[in-house]
Each structure stands twice: as structure tokens, then as C-alpha cells.
Amino acid sequence: MKIVQLLAPTLLCAVLAGCASVEQAAAERDKIESEPLPQAVADLGYEVEAPVEQVVDWNLYNWQAVDQHAVIIWVDAFHPYLFTLRQDCPALDFAQTIGVSSTASVVTHMDSIVVP
């Protein structure tokens, strides 16, 4: 699993994104899934930074699926990370919750994203 820190969008962008209709969200999801990952992340309002080896002070605050092989996880309200999965996970698009295999306060590339 590859982990990359993202720059968070402004609060205004987050509020406006929350107002999108279901149809707009479905159209946006289809567009994102047909694009390369960096462009898909940019379309969500984020900028990809350099990869990191681990996430310290781990806490699953919030998450958003990007596509079948990537998910953005916030460790708090201001620190999103892009997790790239080793293999596709079709269930990620429909998941209500996710988990992480780490039981410590650090997540590394050896841990797994769990989709029930």
C-alpha cells in the first residue's frame, strides 16, 4: 500500500462539494474512475505531495473512495492521506465503512485496508 499526504482543499470547496446532487456525484464518480489517479485526486480538490513511509498518530477520522484502488483517509480534520491499494477492491465504491489492520498508532505499507 502506498501512502501519500494530500493538501486539504479550502473549507468553501468542502462545503460546496457536500451540496452536489446524487446525479452529479454519480457523474463525477464515473469521470474520476476513467482518469489517471493524480488527475482524479486533483478533480476532488487535492494536490498530491511526496510519498511517506508511515502515518504516525493514526486515527481514522474520515475517508472517501477515489476509485477501486485508492482511498483518501483523514487522520484528523486537516490531514488527508491518499492510500493506494495493491489490488483493486470493487466493494470500495459501495462500502459504508472501512477499517485498517493496524492496531497501533502507526500505519505503514505493511498494513491493510479492510472493507467489510
Biopython code that builds the backbone (N, CA, C, O; Angstrom):
import numpy as np
from Bio.PDB.StructureBuilder import StructureBuilder

atoms = [
    (1, "MET", "N", (0.843, -1.155, 0.000)),
    (1, "MET", "CA", (0.000, 0.000, 0.000)),
    (1, "MET", "C", (0.897, 1.229, 0.000)),
    (1, "MET", "O", (1.810, 1.335, 0.818)),
    (2, "LYS", "N", (0.641, 2.145, -0.904)),
    (2, "LYS", "CA", (1.401, 3.385, -0.997)),
    (2, "LYS", "C", (0.607, 4.483, -0.297)),
    (2, "LYS", "O", (-0.603, 4.595, -0.492)),
    (3, "ILE", "N", (1.283, 5.294, 0.518)),
    (3, "ILE", "CA", (0.620, 6.343, 1.279)),
    (3, "ILE", "C", (1.211, 7.682, 0.867)),
    (3, "ILE", "O", (2.431, 7.842, 0.838)),
    (4, "VAL", "N", (0.358, 8.639, 0.549)),
    (4, "VAL", "CA", (0.784, 9.964, 0.131)),
    (4, "VAL", "C", (-0.027, 10.994, 0.904)),
    (4, "VAL", "O", (-1.245, 10.858, 1.023)),
    (5, "GLN", "N", (0.632, 12.024, 1.431)),
    (5, "GLN", "CA", (-0.107, 13.087, 2.103)),
    (5, "GLN", "C", (-0.664, 14.038, 1.059)),
    (5, "GLN", "O", (-0.018, 14.312, 0.047)),
    (6, "LEU", "N", (-1.871, 14.541, 1.310)),
    (6, "LEU", "CA", (-2.531, 15.461, 0.402)),
    (6, "LEU", "C", (-2.656, 16.829, 1.043)),
    (6, "LEU", "O", (-2.704, 16.951, 2.267)),
    (7, "LEU", "N", (-2.707, 17.846, 0.218)),
    (7, "LEU", "CA", (-3.019, 19.174, 0.713)),
    (7, "LEU", "C", (-4.532, 19.305, 0.745)),
    (7, "LEU", "O", (-5.195, 19.036, -0.257)),
    (8, "ALA", "N", (-5.079, 19.706, 1.858)),
    (8, "ALA", "CA", (-6.527, 19.804, 2.015)),
    (8, "ALA", "C", (-7.075, 20.992, 1.230)),
    (8, "ALA", "O", (-6.415, 22.026, 1.126)),
    (9, "PRO", "N", (-8.291, 20.846, 0.673)),
    (9, "PRO", "CA", (-8.919, 21.967, -0.016)),
    (9, "PRO", "C", (-9.445, 22.975, 1.001)),
    (9, "PRO", "O", (-9.475, 22.700, 2.201)),
    (10, "THR", "N", (-9.847, 24.109, 0.529)),
    (10, "THR", "CA", (-10.396, 25.099, 1.443)),
    (10, "THR", "C", (-11.741, 24.633, 1.960)),
    (10, "THR", "O", (-12.381, 23.766, 1.364)),
    (11, "LEU", "N", (-12.165, 25.208, 3.068)),
    (11, "LEU", "CA", (-13.443, 24.845, 3.669)),
    (11, "LEU", "C", (-14.581, 25.109, 2.703)),
    (11, "LEU", "O", (-15.534, 24.331, 2.652)),
    (12, "LEU", "N", (-14.505, 26.183, 1.938)),
    (12, "LEU", "CA", (-15.551, 26.511, 0.992)),
    (12, "LEU", "C", (-15.734, 25.401, -0.029)),
    (12, "LEU", "O", (-16.865, 25.036, -0.347)),
    (13, "CYS", "N", (-14.638, 24.858, -0.546)),
    (13, "CYS", "CA", (-14.724, 23.764, -1.513)),
    (13, "CYS", "C", (-15.382, 22.547, -0.890)),
    (13, "CYS", "O", (-16.182, 21.874, -1.541)),
    (14, "ALA", "N", (-15.057, 22.257, 0.353)),
    (14, "ALA", "CA", (-15.645, 21.103, 1.026)),
    (14, "ALA", "C", (-17.138, 21.297, 1.211)),
    (14, "ALA", "O", (-17.909, 20.353, 1.036)),
    (15, "VAL", "N", (-17.556, 22.497, 1.561)),
    (15, "VAL", "CA", (-18.978, 22.778, 1.744)),
    (15, "VAL", "C", (-19.707, 22.684, 0.419)),
    (15, "VAL", "O", (-20.787, 22.096, 0.350)),
    (16, "LEU", "N", (-19.139, 23.252, -0.636)),
    (16, "LEU", "CA", (-19.778, 23.191, -1.940)),
    (16, "LEU", "C", (-19.860, 21.764, -2.458)),
    (16, "LEU", "O", (-20.854, 21.391, -3.080)),
    (17, "ALA", "N", (-18.840, 20.965, -2.214)),
    (17, "ALA", "CA", (-18.860, 19.573, -2.659)),
    (17, "ALA", "C", (-19.964, 18.803, -1.956)),
    (17, "ALA", "O", (-20.551, 17.894, -2.543)),
    (18, "GLY", "N", (-20.256, 19.149, -0.713)),
    (18, "GLY", "CA", (-21.308, 18.477, 0.034)),
    (18, "GLY", "C", (-22.693, 18.788, -0.487)),
    (18, "GLY", "O", (-23.645, 18.089, -0.140)),
    (19, "CYS", "N", (-22.840, 19.824, -1.318)),
    (19, "CYS", "CA", (-24.146, 20.226, -1.835)),
    (19, "CYS", "C", (-24.475, 19.586, -3.176)),
    (19, "CYS", "O", (-25.559, 19.821, -3.709)),
    (20, "ALA", "N", (-23.590, 18.798, -3.727)),
    (20, "ALA", "CA", (-23.821, 18.194, -5.041)),
    (20, "ALA", "C", (-24.965, 17.190, -4.976)),
    (20, "ALA", "O", (-25.147, 16.502, -3.971)),
    (21, "SER", "N", (-25.726, 17.115, -6.050)),
    (21, "SER", "CA", (-26.837, 16.168, -6.095)),
    (21, "SER", "C", (-26.308, 14.756, -6.322)),
    (21, "SER", "O", (-25.139, 14.560, -6.657)),
    (22, "VAL", "N", (-27.179, 13.789, -6.136)),
    (22, "VAL", "CA", (-26.805, 12.387, -6.328)),
    (22, "VAL", "C", (-26.385, 12.145, -7.777)),
    (22, "VAL", "O", (-25.425, 11.418, -8.031)),
    (23, "GLU", "N", (-27.099, 12.750, -8.727)),
    (23, "GLU", "CA", (-26.768, 12.570, -10.137)),
    (23, "GLU", "C", (-25.397, 13.162, -10.455)),
    (23, "GLU", "O", (-24.607, 12.560, -11.183)),
    (24, "GLN", "N", (-25.121, 14.343, -9.907)),
    (24, "GLN", "CA", (-23.819, 14.956, -10.135)),
    (24, "GLN", "C", (-22.715, 14.108, -9.524)),
    (24, "GLN", "O", (-21.643, 13.956, -10.111)),
    (25, "ALA", "N", (-22.976, 13.558, -8.348)),
    (25, "ALA", "CA", (-21.976, 12.719, -7.685)),
    (25, "ALA", "C", (-21.692, 11.470, -8.511)),
    (25, "ALA", "O", (-20.537, 11.063, -8.641)),
    (26, "ALA", "N", (-22.735, 10.856, -9.071)),
    (26, "ALA", "CA", (-22.546, 9.660, -9.893)),
    (26, "ALA", "C", (-21.756, 9.992, -11.160)),
    (26, "ALA", "O", (-20.875, 9.232, -11.561)),
    (27, "ALA", "N", (-22.070, 11.122, -11.784)),
    (27, "ALA", "CA", (-21.345, 11.534, -12.986)),
    (27, "ALA", "C", (-19.888, 11.837, -12.654)),
    (27, "ALA", "O", (-18.987, 11.494, -13.421)),
    (28, "GLU", "N", (-19.658, 12.482, -11.511)),
    (28, "GLU", "CA", (-18.290, 12.787, -11.088)),
    (28, "GLU", "C", (-17.516, 11.505, -10.816)),
    (28, "GLU", "O", (-16.346, 11.402, -11.186)),
    (29, "ARG", "N", (-18.152, 10.521, -10.173)),
    (29, "ARG", "CA", (-17.502, 9.243, -9.877)),
    (29, "ARG", "C", (-17.103, 8.542, -11.179)),
    (29, "ARG", "O", (-15.995, 8.015, -11.279)),
    (30, "ASP", "N", (-17.997, 8.531, -12.179)),
    (30, "ASP", "CA", (-17.676, 7.906, -13.465)),
    (30, "ASP", "C", (-16.494, 8.599, -14.132)),
    (30, "ASP", "O", (-15.621, 7.937, -14.693)),
    (31, "LYS", "N", (-16.462, 9.929, -14.075)),
    (31, "LYS", "CA", (-15.360, 10.686, -14.665)),
    (31, "LYS", "C", (-14.051, 10.373, -13.950)),
    (31, "LYS", "O", (-13.025, 10.158, -14.595)),
    (32, "ILE", "N", (-14.085, 10.347, -12.630)),
    (32, "ILE", "CA", (-12.884, 10.085, -11.841)),
    (32, "ILE", "C", (-12.331, 8.699, -12.130)),
    (32, "ILE", "O", (-11.119, 8.529, -12.256)),
    (33, "GLU", "N", (-13.205, 7.707, -12.237)),
    (33, "GLU", "CA", (-12.745, 6.336, -12.453)),
    (33, "GLU", "C", (-12.125, 6.147, -13.830)),
    (33, "GLU", "O", (-11.364, 5.202, -14.032)),
    (34, "SER", "N", (-12.432, 7.024, -14.780)),
    (34, "SER", "CA", (-11.860, 6.884, -16.116)),
    (34, "SER", "C", (-10.552, 7.666, -16.273)),
    (34, "SER", "O", (-9.913, 7.578, -17.321)),
    (35, "GLU", "N", (-10.145, 8.424, -15.258)),
    (35, "GLU", "CA", (-8.936, 9.245, -15.319)),
    (35, "GLU", "C", (-7.780, 8.583, -14.581)),
    (35, "GLU", "O", (-7.999, 7.728, -13.724)),
    (36, "PRO", "N", (-6.549, 8.975, -14.910)),
    (36, "PRO", "CA", (-5.403, 8.526, -14.110)),
    (36, "PRO", "C", (-5.537, 9.047, -12.681)),
    (36, "PRO", "O", (-6.170, 10.076, -12.448)),
    (37, "LEU", "N", (-4.941, 8.336, -11.730)),
    (37, "LEU", "CA", (-5.095, 8.663, -10.312)),
    (37, "LEU", "C", (-4.728, 10.105, -9.955)),
    (37, "LEU", "O", (-5.513, 10.749, -9.259)),
    (38, "PRO", "N", (-3.588, 10.653, -10.383)),
    (38, "PRO", "CA", (-3.283, 12.045, -10.000)),
    (38, "PRO", "C", (-4.352, 13.039, -10.450)),
    (38, "PRO", "O", (-4.677, 13.976, -9.722)),
    (39, "GLN", "N", (-4.894, 12.837, -11.640)),
    (39, "GLN", "CA", (-5.944, 13.735, -12.125)),
    (39, "GLN", "C", (-7.233, 13.530, -11.336)),
    (39, "GLN", "O", (-7.938, 14.495, -11.041)),
    (40, "ALA", "N", (-7.548, 12.285, -10.992)),
    (40, "ALA", "CA", (-8.744, 12.003, -10.199)),
    (40, "ALA", "C", (-8.661, 12.682, -8.838)),
    (40, "ALA", "O", (-9.651, 13.233, -8.357)),
    (41, "VAL", "N", (-7.494, 12.646, -8.221)),
    (41, "VAL", "CA", (-7.297, 13.297, -6.920)),
    (41, "VAL", "C", (-7.416, 14.811, -7.077)),
    (41, "VAL", "O", (-8.016, 15.475, -6.231)),
    (42, "ALA", "N", (-6.855, 15.358, -8.143)),
    (42, "ALA", "CA", (-6.954, 16.800, -8.393)),
    (42, "ALA", "C", (-8.405, 17.218, -8.611)),
    (42, "ALA", "O", (-8.814, 18.292, -8.172)),
    (43, "ASP", "N", (-9.184, 16.377, -9.285)),
    (43, "ASP", "CA", (-10.598, 16.676, -9.507)),
    (43, "ASP", "C", (-11.383, 16.733, -8.202)),
    (43, "ASP", "O", (-12.418, 17.395, -8.127)),
    (44, "LEU", "N", (-10.898, 16.046, -7.184)),
    (44, "LEU", "CA", (-11.543, 16.091, -5.869)),
    (44, "LEU", "C", (-11.087, 17.308, -5.066)),
    (44, "LEU", "O", (-11.574, 17.537, -3.959)),
    (45, "GLY", "N", (-10.157, 18.086, -5.614)),
    (45, "GLY", "CA", (-9.716, 19.310, -4.959)),
    (45, "GLY", "C", (-8.461, 19.168, -4.122)),
    (45, "GLY", "O", (-8.195, 19.999, -3.254)),
    (46, "TYR", "N", (-7.683, 18.118, -4.375)),
    (46, "TYR", "CA", (-6.473, 17.880, -3.593)),
    (46, "TYR", "C", (-5.242, 17.936, -4.479)),
    (46, "TYR", "O", (-5.333, 17.827, -5.702)),
    (47, "GLU", "N", (-4.105, 18.104, -3.855)),
    (47, "GLU", "CA", (-2.818, 18.102, -4.539)),
    (47, "GLU", "C", (-1.954, 17.017, -3.903)),
    (47, "GLU", "O", (-1.802, 16.983, -2.682)),
    (48, "VAL", "N", (-1.393, 16.139, -4.716)),
    (48, "VAL", "CA", (-0.586, 15.036, -4.206)),
    (48, "VAL", "C", (0.807, 15.540, -3.842)),
    (48, "VAL", "O", (1.459, 16.222, -4.633)),
    (49, "GLU", "N", (1.249, 15.197, -2.644)),
    (49, "GLU", "CA", (2.600, 15.528, -2.195)),
    (49, "GLU", "C", (3.472, 14.279, -2.314)),
    (49, "GLU", "O", (3.047, 13.275, -2.887)),
    (50, "ALA", "N", (4.669, 14.339, -1.783)),
    (50, "ALA", "CA", (5.607, 13.215, -1.843)),
    (50, "ALA", "C", (5.104, 12.033, -1.011)),
    (50, "ALA", "O", (4.446, 12.237, 0.010)),
    (51, "PRO", "N", (5.407, 10.792, -1.436)),
    (51, "PRO", "CA", (5.018, 9.611, -0.657)),
    (51, "PRO", "C", (5.671, 9.610, 0.724)),
    (51, "PRO", "O", (6.763, 10.146, 0.912)),
    (52, "VAL", "N", (4.988, 9.004, 1.671)),
    (52, "VAL", "CA", (5.520, 8.851, 3.027)),
    (52, "VAL", "C", (5.597, 7.365, 3.357)),
    (52, "VAL", "O", (4.841, 6.568, 2.800)),
    (53, "GLU", "N", (6.497, 6.985, 4.253)),
    (53, "GLU", "CA", (6.673, 5.587, 4.641)),
    (53, "GLU", "C", (5.645, 5.135, 5.669)),
    (53, "GLU", "O", (5.291, 3.958, 5.729)),
    (54, "GLN", "N", (5.165, 6.083, 6.481)),
    (54, "GLN", "CA", (4.216, 5.722, 7.532)),
    (54, "GLN", "C", (3.384, 6.938, 7.922)),
    (54, "GLN", "O", (3.757, 8.082, 7.661)),
    (55, "VAL", "N", (2.246, 6.658, 8.555)),
    (55, "VAL", "CA", (1.402, 7.702, 9.117)),
    (55, "VAL", "C", (1.439, 7.510, 10.626)),
    (55, "VAL", "O", (1.035, 6.467, 11.140)),
    (56, "VAL", "N", (1.929, 8.526, 11.329)),
    (56, "VAL", "CA", (2.082, 8.462, 12.783)),
    (56, "VAL", "C", (0.866, 9.117, 13.437)),
    (56, "VAL", "O", (0.193, 9.941, 12.817)),
    (57, "ASP", "N", (0.586, 8.751, 14.687)),
    (57, "ASP", "CA", (-0.597, 9.240, 15.412)),
    (57, "ASP", "C", (-1.858, 8.939, 14.616)),
    (57, "ASP", "O", (-2.695, 9.812, 14.387)),
    (58, "TRP", "N", (-1.971, 7.704, 14.209)),
    (58, "TRP", "CA", (-3.034, 7.221, 13.350)),
    (58, "TRP", "C", (-4.396, 7.290, 14.028)),
    (58, "TRP", "O", (-4.544, 6.932, 15.196)),
    (59, "ASN", "N", (-5.389, 7.757, 13.273)),
    (59, "ASN", "CA", (-6.781, 7.775, 13.700)),
    (59, "ASN", "C", (-7.623, 7.850, 12.435)),
    (59, "ASN", "O", (-7.369, 8.697, 11.579)),
    (60, "LEU", "N", (-8.609, 6.989, 12.303)),
    (60, "LEU", "CA", (-9.482, 7.004, 11.124)),
    (60, "LEU", "C", (-10.600, 8.011, 11.376)),
    (60, "LEU", "O", (-11.659, 7.657, 11.895)),
    (61, "TYR", "N", (-10.357, 9.264, 11.005)),
    (61, "TYR", "CA", (-11.295, 10.363, 11.243)),
    (61, "TYR", "C", (-12.404, 10.358, 10.193)),
    (61, "TYR", "O", (-13.581, 10.499, 10.527)),
    (62, "ASN", "N", (-12.024, 10.194, 8.915)),
    (62, "ASN", "CA", (-12.976, 10.183, 7.811)),
    (62, "ASN", "C", (-12.299, 9.536, 6.607)),
    (62, "ASN", "O", (-11.080, 9.368, 6.600)),
    (63, "TRP", "N", (-13.073, 9.173, 5.597)),
    (63, "TRP", "CA", (-12.492, 8.568, 4.405)),
    (63, "TRP", "C", (-13.379, 8.829, 3.196)),
    (63, "TRP", "O", (-14.564, 9.135, 3.333)),
    (64, "GLN", "N", (-12.785, 8.703, 1.999)),
    (64, "GLN", "CA", (-13.509, 8.845, 0.743)),
    (64, "GLN", "C", (-12.828, 7.979, -0.305)),
    (64, "GLN", "O", (-11.619, 8.084, -0.515)),
    (65, "ALA", "N", (-13.602, 7.129, -0.959)),
    (65, "ALA", "CA", (-13.053, 6.317, -2.042)),
    (65, "ALA", "C", (-12.775, 7.219, -3.241)),
    (65, "ALA", "O", (-13.595, 8.068, -3.589)),
    (66, "VAL", "N", (-11.616, 7.033, -3.869)),
    (66, "VAL", "CA", (-11.285, 7.753, -5.096)),
    (66, "VAL", "C", (-11.693, 6.892, -6.282)),
    (66, "VAL", "O", (-12.335, 7.373, -7.216)),
    (67, "ASP", "N", (-11.323, 5.637, -6.242)),
    (67, "ASP", "CA", (-11.703, 4.649, -7.241)),
    (67, "ASP", "C", (-11.506, 3.277, -6.605)),
    (67, "ASP", "O", (-11.434, 3.173, -5.380)),
    (68, "GLN", "N", (-11.417, 2.217, -7.421)),
    (68, "GLN", "CA", (-11.316, 0.864, -6.880)),
    (68, "GLN", "C", (-9.945, 0.533, -6.316)),
    (68, "GLN", "O", (-9.777, -0.519, -5.698)),
    (69, "HIS", "N", (-8.973, 1.389, -6.508)),
    (69, "HIS", "CA", (-7.642, 1.084, -5.982)),
    (69, "HIS", "C", (-7.013, 2.244, -5.200)),
    (69, "HIS", "O", (-5.798, 2.271, -5.004)),
    (70, "ALA", "N", (-7.832, 3.195, -4.757)),
    (70, "ALA", "CA", (-7.296, 4.305, -3.954)),
    (70, "ALA", "C", (-8.380, 4.869, -3.046)),
    (70, "ALA", "O", (-9.557, 4.913, -3.405)),
    (71, "VAL", "N", (-7.959, 5.296, -1.867)),
    (71, "VAL", "CA", (-8.876, 5.886, -0.893)),
    (71, "VAL", "C", (-8.150, 7.022, -0.173)),
    (71, "VAL", "O", (-6.962, 6.919, 0.132)),
    (72, "ILE", "N", (-8.878, 8.102, 0.093)),
    (72, "ILE", "CA", (-8.337, 9.206, 0.885)),
    (72, "ILE", "C", (-8.813, 9.000, 2.313)),
    (72, "ILE", "O", (-10.007, 8.835, 2.563)),
    (73, "ILE", "N", (-7.867, 9.010, 3.252)),
    (73, "ILE", "CA", (-8.200, 8.843, 4.670)),
    (73, "ILE", "C", (-7.680, 10.057, 5.427)),
    (73, "ILE", "O", (-6.514, 10.432, 5.306)),
    (74, "TRP", "N", (-8.568, 10.661, 6.209)),
    (74, "TRP", "CA", (-8.186, 11.777, 7.068)),
    (74, "TRP", "C", (-7.848, 11.227, 8.446)),
    (74, "TRP", "O", (-8.616, 10.445, 9.007)),
    (75, "VAL", "N", (-6.706, 11.630, 8.998)),
    (75, "VAL", "CA", (-6.338, 11.230, 10.359)),
    (75, "VAL", "C", (-6.866, 12.249, 11.363)),
    (75, "VAL", "O", (-6.950, 11.971, 12.559)),
    (76, "ASP", "N", (-7.218, 13.423, 10.867)),
    (76, "ASP", "CA", (-7.942, 14.442, 11.628)),
    (76, "ASP", "C", (-8.582, 15.363, 10.587)),
    (76, "ASP", "O", (-8.515, 15.079, 9.392)),
    (77, "ALA", "N", (-9.186, 16.436, 11.016)),
    (77, "ALA", "CA", (-9.920, 17.296, 10.086)),
    (77, "ALA", "C", (-9.036, 17.976, 9.041)),
    (77, "ALA", "O", (-9.547, 18.455, 8.028)),
    (78, "PHE", "N", (-7.731, 18.028, 9.263)),
    (78, "PHE", "CA", (-6.856, 18.799, 8.385)),
    (78, "PHE", "C", (-5.753, 17.998, 7.706)),
    (78, "PHE", "O", (-4.943, 18.584, 6.989)),
    (79, "HIS", "N", (-5.688, 16.688, 7.901)),
    (79, "HIS", "CA", (-4.581, 15.895, 7.359)),
    (79, "HIS", "C", (-5.085, 14.668, 6.593)),
    (79, "HIS", "O", (-5.210, 13.584, 7.162)),
    (80, "PRO", "N", (-5.375, 14.847, 5.288)),
    (80, "PRO", "CA", (-5.774, 13.709, 4.460)),
    (80, "PRO", "C", (-4.553, 12.997, 3.875)),
    (80, "PRO", "O", (-3.540, 13.628, 3.574)),
    (81, "TYR", "N", (-4.661, 11.692, 3.721)),
    (81, "TYR", "CA", (-3.616, 10.883, 3.084)),
    (81, "TYR", "C", (-4.258, 10.045, 1.986)),
    (81, "TYR", "O", (-5.371, 9.545, 2.147)),
    (82, "LEU", "N", (-3.557, 9.896, 0.878)),
    (82, "LEU", "CA", (-4.005, 9.051, -0.219)),
    (82, "LEU", "C", (-3.368, 7.680, -0.047)),
    (82, "LEU", "O", (-2.144, 7.553, -0.065)),
    (83, "PHE", "N", (-4.196, 6.656, 0.120)),
    (83, "PHE", "CA", (-3.723, 5.278, 0.239)),
    (83, "PHE", "C", (-3.994, 4.587, -1.092)),
    (83, "PHE", "O", (-5.142, 4.507, -1.531)),
    (84, "THR", "N", (-2.942, 4.088, -1.733)),
    (84, "THR", "CA", (-3.070, 3.345, -2.977)),
    (84, "THR", "C", (-3.008, 1.862, -2.642)),
    (84, "THR", "O", (-2.041, 1.397, -2.039)),
    (85, "LEU", "N", (-4.041, 1.120, -3.035)),
    (85, "LEU", "CA", (-4.134, -0.297, -2.696)),
    (85, "LEU", "C", (-3.307, -1.146, -3.651)),
    (85, "LEU", "O", (-3.072, -0.756, -4.795)),
    (86, "ARG", "N", (-2.867, -2.312, -3.176)),
    (86, "ARG", "CA", (-2.057, -3.217, -4.004)),
    (86, "ARG", "C", (-2.876, -3.869, -5.108)),
    (86, "ARG", "O", (-2.347, -4.188, -6.173)),
    (87, "GLN", "N", (-4.163, -4.067, -4.857)),
    (87, "GLN", "CA", (-5.035, -4.665, -5.860)),
    (87, "GLN", "C", (-6.385, -3.964, -5.829)),
    (87, "GLN", "O", (-6.742, -3.325, -4.839)),
    (88, "ASP", "N", (-7.131, -4.088, -6.921)),
    (88, "ASP", "CA", (-8.438, -3.445, -6.995)),
    (88, "ASP", "C", (-9.379, -3.988, -5.929)),
    (88, "ASP", "O", (-9.300, -5.155, -5.546)),
    (89, "CYS", "N", (-10.262, -3.128, -5.461)),
    (89, "CYS", "CA", (-11.270, -3.508, -4.473)),
    (89, "CYS", "C", (-12.619, -2.961, -4.948)),
    (89, "CYS", "O", (-13.001, -1.855, -4.567)),
    (90, "PRO", "N", (-13.353, -3.731, -5.783)),
    (90, "PRO", "CA", (-14.631, -3.248, -6.317)),
    (90, "PRO", "C", (-15.643, -2.880, -5.227)),
    (90, "PRO", "O", (-16.496, -2.021, -5.450)),
    (91, "ALA", "N", (-15.562, -3.510, -4.066)),
    (91, "ALA", "CA", (-16.504, -3.230, -2.983)),
    (91, "ALA", "C", (-16.288, -1.854, -2.360)),
    (91, "ALA", "O", (-17.154, -1.364, -1.636)),
    (92, "LEU", "N", (-15.156, -1.229, -2.629)),
    (92, "LEU", "CA", (-14.840, 0.068, -2.024)),
    (92, "LEU", "C", (-15.851, 1.143, -2.422)),
    (92, "LEU", "O", (-16.186, 2.004, -1.609)),
    (93, "ASP", "N", (-16.340, 1.101, -3.662)),
    (93, "ASP", "CA", (-17.314, 2.089, -4.126)),
    (93, "ASP", "C", (-18.632, 2.031, -3.359)),
    (93, "ASP", "O", (-19.342, 3.032, -3.269)),
    (94, "PHE", "N", (-18.961, 0.870, -2.809)),
    (94, "PHE", "CA", (-20.250, 0.687, -2.145)),
    (94, "PHE", "C", (-20.133, 0.554, -0.634)),
    (94, "PHE", "O", (-21.141, 0.382, 0.051)),
    (95, "ALA", "N", (-18.928, 0.631, -0.114)),
    (95, "ALA", "CA", (-18.699, 0.413, 1.320)),
    (95, "ALA", "C", (-19.278, 1.551, 2.157)),
    (95, "ALA", "O", (-19.170, 2.723, 1.797)),
    (96, "GLN", "N", (-19.888, 1.184, 3.270)),
    (96, "GLN", "CA", (-20.375, 2.165, 4.239)),
    (96, "GLN", "C", (-19.283, 2.494, 5.253)),
    (96, "GLN", "O", (-19.219, 3.606, 5.776)),
    (97, "THR", "N", (-18.431, 1.515, 5.521)),
    (97, "THR", "CA", (-17.331, 1.687, 6.471)),
    (97, "THR", "C", (-16.094, 0.981, 5.927)),
    (97, "THR", "O", (-16.187, 0.112, 5.060)),
    (98, "ILE", "N", (-14.945, 1.365, 6.449)),
    (98, "ILE", "CA", (-13.703, 0.654, 6.171)),
    (98, "ILE", "C", (-12.947, 0.532, 7.483)),
    (98, "ILE", "O", (-13.276, 1.191, 8.469)),
    (99, "GLY", "N", (-11.940, -0.315, 7.482)),
    (99, "GLY", "CA", (-11.083, -0.460, 8.646)),
    (99, "GLY", "C", (-9.640, -0.559, 8.197)),
    (99, "GLY", "O", (-9.349, -0.662, 7.006)),
    (100, "VAL", "N", (-8.755, -0.527, 9.153)),
    (100, "VAL", "CA", (-7.323, -0.654, 8.882)),
    (100, "VAL", "C", (-6.782, -1.729, 9.805)),
    (100, "VAL", "O", (-7.149, -1.783, 10.978)),
    (101, "SER", "N", (-5.907, -2.589, 9.284)),
    (101, "SER", "CA", (-5.418, -3.734, 10.054)),
    (101, "SER", "C", (-4.502, -3.350, 11.205)),
    (101, "SER", "O", (-4.274, -4.167, 12.097)),
    (102, "SER", "N", (-3.973, -2.142, 11.213)),
    (102, "SER", "CA", (-3.056, -1.719, 12.271)),
    (102, "SER", "C", (-3.795, -1.535, 13.593)),
    (102, "SER", "O", (-4.872, -0.940, 13.636)),
    (103, "THR", "N", (-3.210, -2.048, 14.663)),
    (103, "THR", "CA", (-3.775, -1.829, 15.995)),
    (103, "THR", "C", (-2.936, -0.836, 16.781)),
    (103, "THR", "O", (-3.236, -0.539, 17.937)),
    (104, "ALA", "N", (-1.891, -0.325, 16.159)),
    (104, "ALA", "CA", (-1.006, 0.649, 16.807)),
    (104, "ALA", "C", (-1.371, 2.056, 16.337)),
    (104, "ALA", "O", (-2.335, 2.240, 15.595)),
    (105, "SER", "N", (-0.603, 3.033, 16.769)),
    (105, "SER", "CA", (-0.857, 4.415, 16.355)),
    (105, "SER", "C", (-0.051, 4.790, 15.116)),
    (105, "SER", "O", (0.081, 5.970, 14.790)),
    (106, "VAL", "N", (0.491, 3.778, 14.422)),
    (106, "VAL", "CA", (1.269, 3.997, 13.204)),
    (106, "VAL", "C", (0.741, 3.069, 12.115)),
    (106, "VAL", "O", (0.493, 1.890, 12.370)),
    (107, "VAL", "N", (0.567, 3.600, 10.896)),
    (107, "VAL", "CA", (0.166, 2.792, 9.750)),
    (107, "VAL", "C", (1.307, 2.836, 8.743)),
    (107, "VAL", "O", (1.822, 3.908, 8.426)),
    (108, "THR", "N", (1.702, 1.660, 8.238)),
    (108, "THR", "CA", (2.780, 1.563, 7.255)),
    (108, "THR", "C", (2.283, 0.824, 6.023)),
    (108, "THR", "O", (1.117, 0.435, 5.953)),
    (109, "HIS", "N", (3.168, 0.630, 5.050)),
    (109, "HIS", "CA", (2.808, -0.088, 3.828)),
    (109, "HIS", "C", (2.523, -1.570, 4.089)),
    (109, "HIS", "O", (2.014, -2.258, 3.205)),
    (110, "MET", "N", (2.836, -2.063, 5.266)),
    (110, "MET", "CA", (2.574, -3.466, 5.605)),
    (110, "MET", "C", (1.145, -3.689, 6.098)),
    (110, "MET", "O", (0.699, -4.833, 6.185)),
    (111, "ASP", "N", (0.426, -2.625, 6.419)),
    (111, "ASP", "CA", (-0.941, -2.742, 6.908)),
    (111, "ASP", "C", (-1.913, -2.854, 5.743)),
    (111, "ASP", "O", (-1.550, -2.645, 4.586)),
    (112, "SER", "N", (-3.158, -3.187, 6.073)),
    (112, "SER", "CA", (-4.173, -3.391, 5.048)),
    (112, "SER", "C", (-5.405, -2.540, 5.321)),
    (112, "SER", "O", (-5.748, -2.260, 6.469)),
    (113, "ILE", "N", (-6.065, -2.134, 4.231)),
    (113, "ILE", "CA", (-7.377, -1.507, 4.322)),
    (113, "ILE", "C", (-8.385, -2.647, 4.272)),
    (113, "ILE", "O", (-8.311, -3.504, 3.391)),
    (114, "VAL", "N", (-9.318, -2.664, 5.205)),
    (114, "VAL", "CA", (-10.302, -3.738, 5.297)),
    (114, "VAL", "C", (-11.667, -3.173, 4.922)),
    (114, "VAL", "O", (-12.118, -2.184, 5.499)),
    (115, "VAL", "N", (-12.324, -3.811, 3.946)),
    (115, "VAL", "CA", (-13.672, -3.419, 3.537)),
    (115, "VAL", "C", (-14.603, -4.565, 3.907)),
    (115, "VAL", "O", (-14.502, -5.655, 3.343)),
    (116, "PRO", "N", (-15.519, -4.324, 4.861)),
    (116, "PRO", "CA", (-16.412, -5.423, 5.298)),
    (116, "PRO", "C", (-17.405, -5.829, 4.231)),
    (116, "PRO", "O", (-18.213, -6.731, 4.451)),
]
sb = StructureBuilder()
sb.init_structure("model")
sb.init_model(0)
sb.init_chain("A")
sb.init_seg("    ")
for serial, (resi, resn, name, xyz) in enumerate(atoms, 1):
    if name == "N":
        sb.init_residue(resn, " ", resi, " ")
    sb.init_atom(name, np.array(xyz, "f"), 0.0, 1.0, " ", f" {name:<3s}", serial, name[0])
structure = sb.get_structure()
